Amino acid sequence: MCVVAHICEDLGVETEGCVDDYRPTGEKRMTGFELCGEFDRYRSAGEESDEHLWGKVELDRRREEKQKPCFPGEYRFERKVADRVPDCFVRGEGANRWIEVVAGSDQPYRAKTREALRLGFVVHWVFHTDHREQMRDARAALEPELEDPIRFGEYDPLNDLLMVGDPVTFKNYEFPVESMREFEPRSLLGYRRGAAHIARRENSYDLGMFDLAGCQRRIFTDYPQGKYFRAVAPGQAFDTATFGFPTEDGLERLVEDGKVTRLGPVRRRDAAEWAVSR
């Protein structure tokens, strides 16, 4: 049985009339590649190659068969997280995973990685083996802030290969704050529709944990535009933190001097309240 027919059988997809499900033609082996069957729930809104689609279908097949790579939790494909649509995300035990499959298209590797981390996901970049130039581009974009070397994921439909590699996390990736927009809830992905689900404490937005010139503090702000801050030390009661400190000007100077680093995601409301847009 061909690879696609095997996947279709496992997922209950009709394959009648599919004579040669994987058809490489031309000099480059993946040119003319064709995936047959009904896979609408995996497809992106725009144009999508069968090489790209295969990565998502295979992720789900391995989840069903409990074959590596397989993660505990709920898999969703091409669904919104705030205002971004990852190829696949997994709301799981211990970690929420954001998985991007790359099959030749250019990607904003650094920006998308930062957005996913900010929203509370670890990030897996998975590259088609015919497009190692994209892997080199991703490494060039991420490596300056990677604190430990990571192994990117790879996949190859013709050889039934799928490895998601090492995730990018706050433990291995430094997240320098580059502008005051990091402290403006209205500038964070999904805020305007409420899709960011930012947690609040006494009406203050919880923007997450930061390193401020060597001091770890959780930063709160009372206004969507990022006014009137409160910095809470680990273990400190919220009510005892000084309102209005740091000042907006003081925080901005630290940002301009390169002395502010994000250490964790924006705090989201309780998971039971987290309704991802469908």
C-alpha positions in Angstrom: 0.0 0.0 0.0 1.3 3.5 -0.9 2.1 6.0 1.9 -1.0 8.2 1.2 -3.4 5.2 1.0 -2.0 4.1 4.4 -2.7 7.5 5.9 -6.1 7.7 4.4 -7.1 4.2 5.7 -6.0 5.2 9.2 -7.9 8.5 9.1 -11.0 7.1 7.4 -10.5 9.1 4.2 -11.9 7.9 0.9 -9.1 7.0 -1.6 -11.1 5.4 -4.4 -9.7 6.3 -7.8 -6.4 7.3 -6.4 -4.0 5.3 -8.6 -0.6 6.8 -7.7 -1.1 9.0 -4.6 2.5 10.2 -4.5 3.7 11.1 -8.0 7.1 12.7 -8.4 7.7 14.1 -11.9 10.5 16.1 -13.4 14.0 16.5 -12.3 13.3 17.7 -8.7 11.8 14.8 -6.9 8.9 16.7 -5.2 7.8 18.6 -8.4 4.3 17.4 -9.3 3.8 15.8 -5.9 0.1 15.0 -5.5 -1.9 14.0 -2.4 -5.3 12.5 -3.1 -8.3 12.4 -0.7 -10.4 14.7 1.3 -8.3 16.6 3.8 -10.2 19.9 4.1 -9.9 20.1 7.9 -6.1 20.3 7.5 -6.0 22.8 4.7 -5.0 26.4 5.0 -7.2 29.2 3.7 -4.9 30.1 0.8 -3.0 28.0 -1.8 -1.2 25.1 -0.3 1.1 22.4 -1.8 0.5 18.8 -1.2 4.0 18.6 0.3 3.0 21.1 3.0 -0.4 19.4 3.6 1.2 16.0 4.1 3.1 17.2 7.2 -0.1 18.0 9.0 -1.9 14.9 7.9 1.0 12.8 9.1 1.1 14.5 12.4 -2.5 13.6 13.0 -2.0 10.0 11.8 0.8 9.5 14.3 -1.3 11.0 17.0 -4.0 8.5 16.3 -1.5 5.6 16.1 0.5 6.9 19.1 3.7 6.9 17.1 6.5 9.4 17.6 6.2 12.3 17.3 3.1 12.2 19.4 2.1 14.6 22.2 -0.6 14.3 24.8 -3.3 16.9 24.4 -5.8 18.2 21.8 -4.5 18.8 18.3 -6.0 21.6 16.1 -5.0 22.4 12.5 -5.3 25.8 10.9 -7.2 27.3 13.8 -6.7 30.7 15.2 -4.7 31.4 18.3 -5.4 35.1 19.1 -4.9 36.6 15.5 -2.4 34.0 14.2 -3.0 30.7 12.5 -0.3 28.0 13.1 -0.2 24.9 11.0 -0.9 22.9 14.1 -1.1 23.6 17.7 -1.4 21.2 20.6 -3.0 22.2 23.9 -1.3 19.6 26.0 -0.2 18.5 29.5 2.9 20.4 30.6 3.3 22.4 27.4 1.3 23.9 24.6 3.0 23.4 21.3 3.0 25.5 18.1 4.1 23.5 15.1 5.0 25.2 11.8 5.6 23.1 8.6 7.9 24.7 6.0 7.9 23.5 2.4 9.6 26.2 0.5 7.8 29.4 1.5 9.5 32.2 3.2 8.6 32.7 6.9 9.0 35.5 9.4 10.9 33.0 11.7 11.9 35.4 14.4 8.6 37.4 14.6 6.4 34.2 14.6 8.6 32.5 17.2 8.3 35.6 19.5 4.6 35.8 19.0 4.1 32.1 19.8 6.3 32.3 22.9 4.5 35.4 24.1 1.2 33.5 23.8 2.5 30.6 25.9 3.6 28.1 23.3 6.8 26.3 22.7 7.6 26.4 19.0 8.6 23.5 16.6 9.9 24.4 13.1 9.7 21.4 10.7 11.3 21.7 7.3 10.9 19.6 4.1 14.2 17.9 3.4 14.2 19.4 -0.2 14.2 22.9 1.3 17.2 23.1 3.5 17.8 26.7 2.5 14.7 27.6 4.6 16.3 25.7 7.5 19.5 27.8 7.1 17.4 31.0 6.9 15.6 30.0 10.1 18.8 29.3 11.9 20.3 32.6 10.8 17.1 34.4 12.1 17.0 32.6 15.5 20.6 31.7 16.3 21.7 35.2 17.6 19.2 34.8 20.5 19.4 31.0 21.0 21.2 30.3 24.2 21.5 26.5 23.4 21.8 24.8 20.0 18.6 23.1 18.8 17.8 20.6 16.2 15.1 21.6 13.7 12.5 19.2 12.6 12.5 17.5 9.2 10.0 15.6 7.0 10.0 13.7 3.8 6.7 12.2 2.5 8.5 9.8 0.1 10.5 8.2 2.9 7.7 8.4 5.5 10.0 10.7 7.6 8.6 13.1 10.2 10.6 14.5 13.1 9.5 17.7 14.9 12.9 18.4 16.4 13.7 20.5 19.5 11.2 23.2 20.5 12.2 26.9 21.0 11.3 27.8 24.5 12.0 30.6 27.0 14.6 28.3 28.5 16.7 28.2 25.3 15.8 31.5 23.6 16.5 35.0 24.8 13.6 37.4 24.2 14.9 41.0 24.3 12.2 43.7 24.6 12.7 46.0 21.7 9.9 48.6 22.2 7.3 49.8 24.6 4.7 48.0 22.6 5.6 44.9 24.7 3.9 46.7 27.6 0.8 47.8 25.7 -2.0 45.2 25.9 -3.8 46.8 22.9 -0.6 46.1 20.8 -0.5 42.4 21.8 -1.7 39.8 19.3 -5.5 39.3 19.6 -6.2 42.0 22.2 -8.8 43.9 20.2 -11.2 40.9 19.9 -10.4 39.7 23.3 -8.8 36.6 21.8 -5.6 37.2 23.7 -7.4 36.3 27.0 -5.0 38.4 29.1 -5.4 37.6 32.8 -6.2 40.5 35.1 -5.5 41.2 38.7 -7.7 43.9 40.3 -8.3 45.3 36.8 -4.6 45.3 35.9 -3.4 43.4 32.9 -0.8 40.8 33.7 1.9 41.2 31.0 4.2 38.4 32.3 7.6 38.1 33.9 10.5 40.2 32.8 14.1 40.8 33.7 14.6 44.6 34.4 18.3 45.3 34.5 18.9 42.1 36.4 15.8 42.1 38.6 12.9 39.6 37.9 9.5 41.3 38.0 6.0 40.5 36.9 4.7 43.7 35.1 1.1 44.8 35.4 -0.5 47.8 33.7 -4.0 49.3 34.3 -4.6 50.6 30.8 -4.7 49.1 27.3 -2.3 51.7 26.1 0.3 50.7 28.7 0.1 53.4 31.4 0.8 53.2 35.1 2.8 50.1 35.8 3.3 47.9 38.8 6.3 45.6 39.2 5.7 42.6 41.4 8.7 40.5 42.6 8.5 36.7 42.8 6.7 35.8 46.0 5.6 39.4 46.6 1.9 40.1 47.2 0.3 42.2 44.4 -1.2 44.7 46.9 2.2 45.5 48.4 3.8 46.5 45.0 4.1 50.2 44.4 1.5 51.6 42.0 3.2 53.7 39.3 6.6 52.1 39.6 8.4 51.7 37.3 7.4 55.0 35.6 6.7 54.9 31.9 9.8 57.0 31.2 12.0 54.9 33.5 10.8 51.7 31.8 11.3 53.2 28.3 14.9 54.1 29.2 15.6 50.6 30.3 14.2 49.3 27.0 16.3 51.8 25.0 19.4 50.7 26.9 18.7 47.0 26.0 18.2 46.0 29.7 14.8 44.4 29.5 14.1 40.8 28.6 10.9 38.9 28.6 11.2 35.7 30.7 7.8 34.2 30.2 4.4 34.5 28.3 1.7 37.0 28.9 -0.4 35.5 31.7 -3.6 34.1 30.2 -6.9 33.5 32.0 -7.6 30.1 33.4 -7.4 27.3 30.8 -11.1 26.5 31.3 -11.9 30.0 29.9 -9.5 29.7 27.0 -11.8 29.4 23.9 -9.8 29.4 20.8 -11.6 30.9 17.8 -13.1 28.2 15.5 
